[in-house]
């Protein structure tokens, strides 16, 4: 399943027709059928996060909006229709991205998200006993300046517990913080930088150097966490900007590659590229690149999954 958001405040909804890539060979075509599950306000939708919030075995969608500023989740009801449920409307605008994770250990998914250009906070919302009730919001961190574009949760330090990674673009800083045993502490302690002086975008995590541990991939670099707690930066490309990232073993050689697409508008270009980066014999050197597409108009998302069922990841 692929979820699309209409972010335009006044845009109409196209008819639910199938889409087939006309350039693909007939035997390779994968047909996607679009289903409109909701029409109406609020408008200017920013983020979309998917997870089973109410434990019914069916995923729901968490959507943040700017007009008005709300956080809602959409669930499939008994008759098959999708209904919105207001989670919170007492915050400054939420940025793109977000993470659903059980922070309290009660089996329910909580939400981590952050403010856009209207605020400098990272919040988390606790799922109530009845997810249709309002969700309690807490300040996880106060950032130096506004605008956070990317969040990711991963266990990169290998201690068996996950950390939160936050890219505060206007501060040109990637932060990380261990998720505390008591997440209701405000703010979370040990919030510290990975790198400063970089205004880039997007996160992924993969074992890029083959040492059996995950590394942090952020923008055009990957970072190795050293034993003393510092981060060692390695640039894999110097020629891409405004990126979205995903890491996977695309060719089955056991070595992860990094898929990158550019948001052309973010780097002052009419079009962006979709490229695949693979390490050579030395993963600390610049990686080899294969450009898959060079005329993407403002590509703002990138997902990797086995869409055609052949056992290999697709982009």
N, C-alpha and C positions, 0 to 999 in steps of 0.2 A: 504494500500500500504506500502511495506517495501522497502527501498532503500539500495542497497549495492554498495560499492566502491571497485574497484580493485586498491590497493595501490602499487602493484609491478611495477617497471618501465618497465619490459620486459615480463610481464605475458600475456598469450593469453586470449581470451575470450571464455568461454565454450558455447556449443550450447544451444539455448533457449528451454530447456526441462522442464517439470513439475517436481516438487519434492514432494514426499510423504514420511512422516516418516514411515518406515516399521514396527516400533515397536508399533505404535498406533493401537488400535482396529479399525476395518473397519468403524464403524459408527462414530468414533471420528476424522477421518482423515480430515485435511484441506489441500487442494491442493493449492500450490503457483506456479504460472506460471511466469517464469523469462522472462523479455523482455530486450534485449540489446538496449539501446536508443542511444548510441554513442560509437564509437571506434576510438582510436587515441590519440595523445598527447594533452596537456602536461601530464606528468606522475607523479607518486608518489603523488596521491591525498590524502589530509589530512582531510578535513572537508566537510560536506554536510549539508546544511540548506535548508529547504523547505518553500516556501511561494509564494503568487501571487504577483509578482513584477510589472507586467504591467497591472493589472486590467482586464484581459480577462476572469476571472473566473476559470482559470486553473493554478495549482501550477507550479512554476519553481524550479529548483535546483541551489543553489549557491555552487560552488566547489572551494576550494583552492588547489593549487599544489605547489610542491617544485622543480620540474624539467621540465621547468623553474618555477620561482616563479611568479605565476599569480593568479588572482581571476577572475573567470568567472561565468556567469549564463547560464543555458541551458533551452531553452524554446521550446515548441511544436509549430511548424509552421502550416500554413494553410493546407499543404499536409499531415500532420501527422508526419513529421520527426522532430527530435530534433536538434536545432542548438545552438552552443556556442556563447556567447557574452562577450567580454573582458571588465571587470569592472576596473581593475587596475593592473599594473605590476611594481610599483615603490616602493616596500616595501620589508623588510626582511620577511623571511618565516612565513606564518600564521600557527598557531597551529590547532589542532583539536578543534571542537566546534565552536560556534558562535550563534548569536541571531538576528532574524529579528524582527524589531519593528518600528512603526511609531514614530520617535523622534521629528519631526518638526510639526506634527499635520496637514499635508496636505493630509492625506489619503494614502500616499505611504510608503512602507516598506523600512526602512533603515537597514544597517547591522552593528552589533558590532562584532568584532573579535580581536584576540590578537596574538602576535608573539610567536614563539616556542623557540628553543634553540639559535636562531640567533638574538634575539632582546628582548627588555624589555618594549614594548609598548602595550597599549590597544588602538585600533583605532575604529572609526566609519566612515562609508561611507554613504554619502547622495545620495539617489536615485534622479537622474536628471529628468527633465520633460519627456524626452524620455529615458527610462531605457536602451536602446541600446547604449547610449552615455557613455563616461567614467564617473565613479562615483567620486565625490570629497571626498578625505580622510582627516580626522582630527585626531589629537592625543587627545584621551580622558584622558589618564593617562600615566605617566612614572613610571615604577615599579622599585623596588630596584635592582633586578637581572633578568636574562633571564628566559624564560620558564613559560608560563601560559597554563594550561591544560584544565581549565573548566571555563565557564561563565554561569550565569543564571540571568534572570530578574524576579522579583516578588515583590509584595507589602507586605512585612513582618512587617513593622512598622505600618501598618493599617491606613495610612493617605490618602489613595485613590490614591496615586501616586506610581509608581514603582521605585525600586532601582535595581542597577546592582551589582551582586556578582561575584568576581574574585578570583580564586585560583592561586596564584603565587607560584608554587611548590618549585622552587629553593630558594625562600625566606621563605619557610615554613609558609606562611601567607595567610589567607583568608581576602580579602578586601571587603568593600561595599561602595557604593556611591549613594546618591539620584540622580535621573536623573533631571538635572536642567531645568528650564522653557525655557532657551535658550541653547539648546545643542551645539550650535556653539562656546560656550565659550571653550577656550583651556588653561589649562586642566580643567576638571570638578572639582568644589570645593568640599570640605568635603569628600575627599577620605580617608578612615580610616580603621583600622584593626578590624576584628571580633575576630580572634584568631591568635596567633603566635606559632611557634615551632612544627608545624605539617606538615609532608610531606605526605599527603594523596590525594585523588582524589574524584571528582564527587559531584554534588549538587542535591537536591530535596527540595520541600517545601510542608508541610502538617501540619494540626492541630494535632500534635501527643499527646498533653496533654488534649485535649477536652475543652480548654478555649475559643474556638470560634475564635482564631487568628492563623495565620500561624506561624510555626516555621521553622528555617533553618536546613536542614539536610545536613551535609557535611562530607564525609568520614564515619567514624565509630562513629560519635557523632551527636547529635542534639542540637540546640542552641535556647534559649529563650531570646528575646530582652526585657530587663527590662526598667522600666519607666525612669531611669536615663541615658539611652542610652548605657549602658554596656550589654554584652552578657553573659548569664549563660550557661555553657557547661554541657551536660549530655552524657556520653558514653553508647551506646546501645550494642556494641560488642567490644571485645578487641582482637579478633582472626582472623580478616580479613584485607587484604591489596590489594592495586592496584585495587580499587573497581570502578564499575559503579553502579548507584543507580536509583531507581524509587519507588515512593510511591503511593499506591492505596488501596482501600478497596476490598481485594480479596475474602473474604468470606461473604460479605454482612452484617457484624455485626455493621456497622457504624463507625468502628475504622480503621484508616489507618495502613497498614503494610509496611515494607520497603523490596523491592526486591534488592538483592545485588549479583553481579557477580564479580569474581576476574580476573584480568589480571595476570596469573601465572608468566609470564616473568618479570613483574614489581617487584615481591616479591621473585624472585629466585627459583621458583617452576616450574616443568614441566607442571602442571595442576592447574587450579583454580576451585573454587566452585560456584555454583548458590544456593543461600539460601534465605529463607523468614523469616524475623524477625517480631515478634509480641510483643507488650508490654503486661506485666501482669497487675496486679492491680496498680502497681506503675510505670508509664512510665519513671521515673528518674532512675530506676534500670536497670541492664542488661536485655535485651529482650530475650524472648524465640526464639529459632532458629529451623527451619526445613530445612535440606539440600535437595535440589531437584536434584542436579547433582554434582558429585565430580571429573569429568575428562574433564573439559573444557580447550581446548588448546588456550590460549591467547585470551580469550573472551574480546573484546574491545568495545562492545556496548550492550545496554540493553534497550528495548522498551516495553512499556505496552500499550495494546489496546484490544478491544473486537474483536479478530481475527475471531472467529467462530460464532459470532452473537447470542450468548446465553444470552446477557445482563450482562455478568460478565467480568472483565478485565483479560486478559491473558498476559503471559510473552513471 
